Amino acid sequence: MTLPFVSLAPQNVALLPELAAAFVRVAQSGRYLFGAELAAFESECAAAIGVRHVVGLASGTDACEVALRARFPRGSRVSTPAFGAVPTINAIVAAGVEPVLVDVDAVTRGVSVETLARVQVDGHIVVHMFGQPCFVPVGAIEDCAHAQGASVGGAQAGTLGLAGAFSAFPTKCLGTMGDGGWIATDDDALAEKARRIRHYGFTEDRSDVQGDGINSRMSELQAAILRAKLPHLEAWNARRRAIAARYSAELRGRVTVPAEPDGTRGSFHVYVIEYAERDRLATALAARGVGVMTHYAKALHEYERWAHLGEHDAFPVSERLARTVLSLPCYPELREDEQDAVIAAVKEAT
């Protein structure tokens, strides 16, 4: 058996009637930007998350950038985890604010009260890494790219701070066929400002331009696709959690399995283990036909671009995770025999 790390076709094939209907609606409408599909997706997504506003955008990276632009004046200092994805820190710089790296918690792999207490900044963008909710200080922006449907005490990721930035990249828990993203918030002023920023700074009636803006529009087609998929998100996440629970039960003791603190419910966008000989294990699994990925092989300050933000050993947990994490296949369509193959391969290689 050759098992890819992720396979997107089965989900889309299963939804072909709904997706075909979405395409036909858009094609027949003659309106491909800022039309009825986007308005409907924003309304339906807001209801699903439990917020007053959803602002559709062209990507998850844009969602982070626009949320930061709407929240912080240029030149502000904003913390972000040293163990994280490059798009988040790129969004910080694009928004005209200064990134300040912080280490992460070994359990959630996101920031904590303790790690944030070590810096003096104007605000924070926290990342719910791999779909596991982390600590969210008051007024923070949440990067929820991995965390659609994750929750803490029943409150969904994206509602714990001032605003949540989401990605609809095809591999995400709720993904489209291309790029897309959105901001979720209860803050009326931030939502209004985000809508202006996404379309060159225009006011809603386009009679004036107020502040800087960019071009970040979610197309009608991508919004229609997301509308077709949104009702399935909870069931898909339940399937991800079931696969993750099985992996953890079978592999605990051989590798470090992800933890889920009391009161939290992860989305398991990816299932990430830790293993001291990560590279050897990855090679062994590939030889057995199991596709794996590394999220992420470097802490941010270990890239040349961000080396000035931290010295070696400045962020010990982030640096350790970058050497030991490995992502195993975990998506709703993964069959039981395929899970068996992953589990057997890990056991054989460890």
C-alpha positions, 0 to 999 in steps of 0.5 A: 500500500502506498498511502499519501499524506493527504488525499483531497479527491475523495471528499470532493467526489463525495460532494460532487452534486453539491459542488456542481450545483454551486458552480452552476449557481455562480456561472448563471449569476454573472456575478463573480465577486462580492455577490450573493454567495459571499454574503451567504457564506459570511452569514452562515459561517458567522452563525456556525462559529457564533460571531456577529461578523465574518469577512471573506478574504482571498487567503488565510495569510490575508486574514491575518494581515487584515486583522492585524491592520484593523487592530494595531497601528503601524509600528506596534510590537506584536508577539508571535510564537517562534514555533510556527508557520512562515505565513503568520510572520509574513502577515505581521510584517505586511501589516506594518507591525514588528514581530516579537518571538516568544517560545511555546508551551510543550503541551499545546505547542502554542503560547501560554501565560508563562511564555507571553509574560516574558515579553513587553509588547502592544499585542499578540497574534496567537496560533492554535497549532495543529488545531489544538487551542492555546492560551488567548490573552484579552484582545489578541488576534487568533490565527485559526488556520488549523483550528476550524471547529476547535473549541475551549469550554464550548467556545470556538477558536476564533471567538476567544480573542478580539478576532480569529483569522481563518484559512480555507487552503484546500488541506484545511478542515474546511478547505476550498478549491484554491485559496480563501480565508476569513476573519471572524469577530464580534467587534463591529469596528474591526469588521467594518475596517476589515471590509474596507481594507480588503477592497482598497480602503473603499467605504461600503458604498464606495463613495470614499477611500478611508485608510490604506487598503489591499486587494483581498477578495474571496471569489463567488465560486470559492464562497459557494464551495465553502457553503457546500462544505460548511454543513459537513465540518463538524462530522469531518472533525469528529472523524479526525478526532476519532482517527487521532484517538486511535493513533494515540491509543496505539502509539503512546509510549513509542512516540510522544502523542499530542495532548488535549488539555481538559476542556479543549477539543482539537480539530486535528487538522494534522496529527503530529507526533514527536520522536527524537530520531524524527528524520530516521523515522520519516525515512523509514515510514516513506520506505514503507509507503506512508506519506508524512510531512514535517510541520515545521522543520525550523523555528522562525528565528532559524530562517535567515530572514528572521535570524535577528529575532532570536539567538540559538537556545532563546526558544528551547521548546520551539527549537526542540519541536522543530527537531522532533515533530512529524505529521502522520496522515489524518483526514476524514476519508482515511480508511481503517485499513489505511490507519492500520498501515500507518500504525503498523509502520510506526511500530515497526520503525520505532 
